[in-house]
């Protein structure tokens, strides 16, 4: 019986300029100027190459991408019938290769991409993050496969629609015809739906989630039915999904010839699937697998069987039952009877419904093959050769579900791990399911989200600026004994006389005091003929800080320019005074707005996210954006200032330390300095200061933002004195709601909260090596903000749709309900 030869095969290398072959020697054609592109493609899309290529990623079709900033449609003329539609994604940074098109002259980061995709009447993706899917799969690049039916229109329209302020991209598109009724049986064939029946016809589309060669090795696409024909399906091992490592299995038996039949033709699955199997040994109770799937959908499960082991030759020697999600799907499966003999393949289909968990998050789809003992089989056993799992579209024609949440072993938060749920071959234990646990959210993530507060600070020049001395020197240490002279260009750091400072502050009028710190009072001042408002910090003679900190502050800030660092305008060292002049921060410190201050309105959650992201960018610049690594050493909420536009800026560099070359920097051995409650425990015990010491302190700030309470509060019960310690307890016990500021009630989306707490929790890990870098923190917070904004957009859309149909059913915005996940209760926003 001949194998299937595809009647239609389209391999579109998106963004490429020439034809190229993939590792299977298939030729991919460029989409540039192709007949599938719209006539205005050049003005609404951009072709680009990935800025980096992961060594594990094959170039074609992942090396190039087409980028979209507005809706874009590929149109494919096709014959009627079912087709495989495969979409290839490689989240990466892409920049325009055609500088003449100003619309795409900026770099587009695919990790920040959120978009939707429709295929004719089906919604394949919505608010889709290729980055999150990549991380969830632990694969830098991946493919999503759908099966759609092409009707009388004989065309397939693929429309990419970026979310507002976002972009869309695609690396490759593959379309392959498939045999009639391979998966769609029509109304003349029923599929068992547990105790009911289900008709799967061409009005339904499918998304392939798992295609497994059970008990065997990977089957490459060219081995599906040959390198120049077939449907190019890849079959993966089931090792990551089986529950017990000691389950017996049998690899390919070279002496077996598979006898295909009319009911199971050769294109059903390749011989390598049917000549390998996983089977039970007598010591096992059952064969068990677990698969994360989206809740709120029907699923088609296809079980492939073939008795090729010589130990079973007649009926009643191996009989078993199939259980799906604790529901009995079939009783007394005898493959010999079902197939009609040895070495004959056969398959069975089942439909299962996975109830919605409230936001279409992930659930475990559990499969069990259990020996059927009523017939007293010769072997107390079961076997399975292959498995395919497909998601069916919902009643609206959509496959859309929540983007995956990412998990790691919760020991990364210094808490006991949850009970083991799976054991892989070799005996190593892992957590395989996506549970939605706050403690399990991966904090080390690559960037996704929206970039905010993009603006440049204009340097202010003044006719009143004067040279410090007749020699023209921009700096002197005559009055700062013990200090080493440094050279400060006057275009970066102005000198002010003491008279200038007194004029600016009305002779240090007490009414001009806007803050107090370890250095001394901070005054609001007016310079340049009262046209420019500044902040003036004057050293208090009794302060523990002095000339060293004064020089450090000037040396650091005079050389640094960043949106999220407070800008130093100038200094004064007349008459024994040590005074620093900064840009004025109209909204004061972050602490002023989050720690029980009745004088200010509480910050909204979105404001807190934006502020936290800005401050993190400032710290990331200090750690990695300069020639020498800079450790702030006193990160805290009082040292994060807010300008007129609520842009966060890191301040107070008096305790900062500069390392050697950024590439080789590890730590600085120094006396412990900083603020109690924010101090890195490792730094305290070893006197070794690292960039991770700043990360720890910033994690405390993040929990301040979430909780609205200070880093240390001795008025509370002893276990709550330290905010960092209390946060670890709440995360470990799944009671993050006890941390949330009452002012934030109803504002935080569950997905955003998961990511935010995951980031903050990793930052305050006891072990520095387990903490993320500030680059990771920035990207994680961008993700949190993106998820928050996406949820709000979805809420507005959902409410608008509800209002047009049944206004009386709309819930009040901000109403809270408790949604139980696998490990805790979190708040969700309606």
ZISUL-V806854 format. One record per backbone hydrogen bond with DSSP energy under -0.5 kcal/mol. CO is the residue of the C=O (numbers start at 1). NH is the residue of the N-H. If there is no record, write none. Layout:
BEGIN
co,nh
CO,NH
CO,NH
END
This chain:
BEGIN
co,nh
4,6
4,230
8,177
10,12
10,175
11,13
11,29
12,14
12,173
13,16
13,31
16,32
20,28
22,25
26,22
26,28
28,20
29,13
31,34
34,37
36,75
38,41
40,43
40,44
41,45
44,69
46,67
47,97
48,65
49,95
54,57
56,58
58,62
59,63
61,64
63,50
65,48
66,170
67,46
68,168
72,160
74,158
75,77
76,156
81,150
82,178
83,148
84,86
84,176
85,146
86,174
87,144
88,171
88,172
89,142
92,94
92,110
93,51
94,108
95,49
97,99
98,101
100,102
101,104
102,105
104,96
107,109
108,94
108,110
109,112
110,113
114,163
115,128
116,161
117,124
117,125
118,159
119,122
122,119
122,124
123,399
125,117
128,115
128,130
129,133
130,134
131,135
132,136
133,137
134,138
134,139
135,138
140,91
142,89
144,87
145,208
146,85
147,206
148,83
149,151
150,81
151,154
154,78
156,76
156,158
157,120
157,159
158,74
158,160
159,118
160,72
161,116
163,166
167,114
168,68
170,66
171,14
172,88
173,12
174,86
175,10
176,84
179,182
183,185
186,189
189,200
191,198
192,194
192,351
193,195
193,196
196,193
198,191
198,200
199,201
200,185
200,186
201,204
205,393
206,147
207,391
208,145
210,389
211,236
212,214
212,387
213,216
213,238
218,220
219,235
220,223
221,224
222,226
226,229
235,219
236,213
238,241
238,242
241,290
243,423
244,247
248,279
250,277
252,254
253,256
256,258
258,260
264,261
265,268
266,269
270,273
270,274
271,275
273,276
275,253
277,250
278,384
281,284
285,371
287,369
288,243
289,367
291,365
293,363
297,354
298,392
299,301
299,352
300,302
300,390
301,303
301,350
302,304
302,388
303,348
304,385
304,386
305,346
306,308
307,343
309,312
311,313
314,317
316,378
317,379
319,372
320,333
321,370
322,329
322,330
323,368
324,327
327,324
327,329
330,322
333,320
333,335
334,338
335,339
336,340
336,341
341,344
343,259
343,345
346,305
348,303
349,192
350,301
352,299
353,355
354,296
354,297
360,402
361,295
363,293
363,365
364,366
365,291
366,325
367,289
368,323
368,370
369,287
370,321
371,373
372,375
373,376
379,319
379,381
382,280
384,278
385,214
386,304
387,212
388,302
389,209
389,210
390,300
391,207
394,397
397,123
398,394
406,442
409,412
410,413
410,415
411,414
422,430
424,427
428,424
430,421
430,422
430,432
433,435
435,822
437,440
438,441
440,408
443,445
453,455
456,458
459,461
462,465
469,472
477,480
480,483
486,488
487,489
489,492
489,493
494,571
495,466
497,501
498,502
499,503
500,504
501,505
502,507
503,506
504,526
505,509
509,512
510,513
512,524
515,522
518,545
519,540
520,517
521,538
522,514
522,515
523,536
525,534
527,531
527,532
528,531
532,527
533,584
534,525
535,537
535,582
536,523
536,538
537,580
539,541
540,543
546,550
547,551
548,552
549,553
550,554
551,555
552,556
553,557
554,558
556,559
556,560
562,565
564,650
567,569
567,583
569,494
570,581
571,496
572,579
573,576
574,577
578,539
579,572
580,537
581,569
581,570
582,535
584,586
585,588
588,642
590,593
590,594
591,594
591,595
593,603
594,596
596,598
597,600
604,608
605,609
606,610
607,611
608,612
609,613
610,614
611,615
612,616
613,617
614,618
615,619
616,620
617,621
618,622
619,623
620,624
620,625
621,625
622,630
627,662
629,659
630,632
631,657
636,639
637,590
637,591
637,640
639,641
639,651
640,590
641,649
642,587
643,646
647,643
649,641
650,566
653,656
657,631
660,629
661,664
661,665
668,670
668,689
675,678
675,679
680,684
681,685
682,686
683,687
687,670
687,689
689,668
690,693
690,694
691,694
691,695
692,696
693,697
694,698
695,699
696,700
697,701
698,702
699,703
700,704
701,705
702,706
703,707
704,708
706,741
708,596
711,723
713,716
717,720
718,721
721,713
721,723
722,726
723,727
724,728
725,729
726,730
727,731
728,732
729,733
730,735
731,734
734,825
735,738
736,739
736,740
737,740
741,744
742,745
744,747
744,748
749,753
750,754
751,755
752,756
753,757
754,758
755,759
756,760
757,761
758,762
759,763
760,764
762,765
766,768
767,770
768,771
773,777
774,778
775,779
776,780
777,781
778,782
779,448
779,783
780,784
781,785
782,786
783,787
784,788
785,789
786,790
787,791
788,792
789,793
790,794
791,795
792,796
793,797
794,798
795,799
796,800
797,801
798,802
799,803
800,804
801,805
802,805
802,806
803,807
806,809
807,810
812,815
815,830
817,819
817,828
818,820
819,821
819,826
824,821
826,819
828,817
END
